[in-house]
Amino acid sequence: MTKIQEFNKLHTSKELLFLGNAWDLLSALTLEKVGFKAIGTTSWGIANSLGYADGELIGFERHLGIIKTITENVKIPVSADIEAGYGEDTAKIVDNILRTADVGVAGINIEDSLKKQKGLKEISEHCNLLSKMRTALDHNGYKDFYINARIDTYFQKENPLLETIDRAKAYVESGASGIFVPGLIEENEIKEITIHINAPLNVLSLPGLTNCNKLKELGVKRFSFGNALSDKVIAFIEKNAAQLLELKDTSLLYED
């Protein structure tokens, strides 16, 4: 079974896919070691680890290099968060998708947010991109490559439910394998979306939305925590570094 086939199978299992989000090789190896069945990179975490904010501010080559390092060193499937595709036009984004597939990932996240201004892409524009991505992947030996279409309505709209459903349906019809709706938190809205889309729904961990078993009952097929773990690790390092400097004593480094 290929990594792509394995990753797809994880989305159709009776169990919810709990995806571990990594930002460098060490975090990826750790997630694999403790038993996560698949890894998704976090663009926020990768950018933060290099001293940048999220938002395609690091070069694509540098970002892809980190994804490649992770993929080459873990045995479980990896999905790459490539934000909006790191391109100004469809051809460039499709080329970047193929280059990302070439490093061995089983899937990607791609979002419908605009990068240089607030707002979302027009549905027809994003559908055209998804369709061309799927065609290019199929023609280059990446059949069933997992395209997780991220919908940013809950970050940018006041009443996002109906538009989210419209976008989700259109994206699936255009070649998306699954739908990712970060910011979605209300149980009744989660249920409504799962009823209306014919594809696995991925939601993002947020305060009040944390339990895999509960999400499974609501029909969610994939759950990820984005940059929450990387943020917690950074906060832990900052706290301990500050204590070392304040106390001028390294004993805390040897405490359980």
LINNORMO-V135729 format. One record per residue. RES is the residue in one small letter. OMEGA is omega as a letter, one per 20 degrees, with the letter a starting at -180 (999 if undefined). Layout:
BEGIN
<<RES & OMEGA> <RES & OMEGA>>
END
This chain:
BEGIN
<<m & r> <t & r> <k & r> <i & r> <q & r> <e & a> <f & r> <n & a> <k & r> <l & r> <h & a> <t & r> <s & r> <k & a> <e & r> <l & r> <l & r> <f & a> <l & r> <g & a> <n & a> <a & a> <w & r> <d & a> <l & a> <l & a> <s & r> <a & r> <l & r> <t & r> <l & r> <e & a> <k & a> <v & r> <g & r> <f & a> <k & r> <a & a> <i & r> <g & r> <t & r> <t & a> <s & r> <w & a> <g & r> <i & r> <a & a> <n & a> <s & r> <l & r> <g & a> <y & r> <a & r> <d & r> <g & r> <e & a> <l & r> <i & a> <g & a> <f & a> <e & a> <r & r> <h & a> <l & r> <g & r> <i & r> <i & a> <k & r> <t & r> <i & a> <t & a> <e & a> <n & r> <v & a> <k & a> <i & a> <p & r> <v & r> <s & a> <a & r> <d & a> <i & r> <e & a> <a & r> <g & r> <y & r> <g & r> <e & a> <d & a> <t & a> <a & a> <k & r> <i & r> <v & r> <d & r> <n & r> <i & r> <l & r> <r & r> <t & r> <a & a> <d & a> <v & r> <g & r> <v & a> <a & a> <g & r> <i & r> <n & r> <i & a> <e & a> <d & r> <s & r> <l & a> <k & a> <k & r> <q & r> <k & r> <g & a> <l & r> <k & r> <e & a> <i & a> <s & r> <e & a> <h & r> <c & r> <n & r> <l & a> <l & r> <s & a> <k & r> <m & a> <r & r> <t & a> <a & r> <l & r> <d & a> <h & a> <n & r> <g & a> <y & r> <k & r> <d & r> <f & a> <y & r> <i & r> <n & a> <a & a> <r & a> <i & a> <d & a> <t & a> <y & r> <f & a> <q & a> <k & r> <e & r> <n & a> <p & a> <l & a> <l & r> <e & r> <t & r> <i & r> <d & r> <r & a> <a & r> <k & a> <a & a> <y & r> <v & r> <e & a> <s & r> <g & r> <a & r> <s & a> <g & a> <i & r> <f & a> <v & r> <p & a> <g & r> <l & a> <i & a> <e & a> <e & a> <n & r> <e & r> <i & r> <k & a> <e & a> <i & a> <t & r> <i & a> <h & r> <i & a> <n & a> <a & r> <p & r> <l & r> <n & r> <v & a> <l & r> <s & r> <l & r> <p & a> <g & r> <l & a> <t & a> <n & a> <c & a> <n & r> <k & a> <l & r> <k & r> <e & a> <l & r> <g & r> <v & a> <k & a> <r & a> <f & a> <s & a> <f & r> <g & a> <n & a> <a & r> <l & r> <s & r> <d & a> <k & r> <v & r> <i & r> <a & r> <f & r> <i & a> <e & a> <k & a> <n & r> <a & r> <a & r> <q & r> <l & a> <l & a> <e & a> <l & a> <k & a> <d & a> <t & a> <s & a> <l & r> <l & a> <y & r> <e & r> <d & 999>>
END
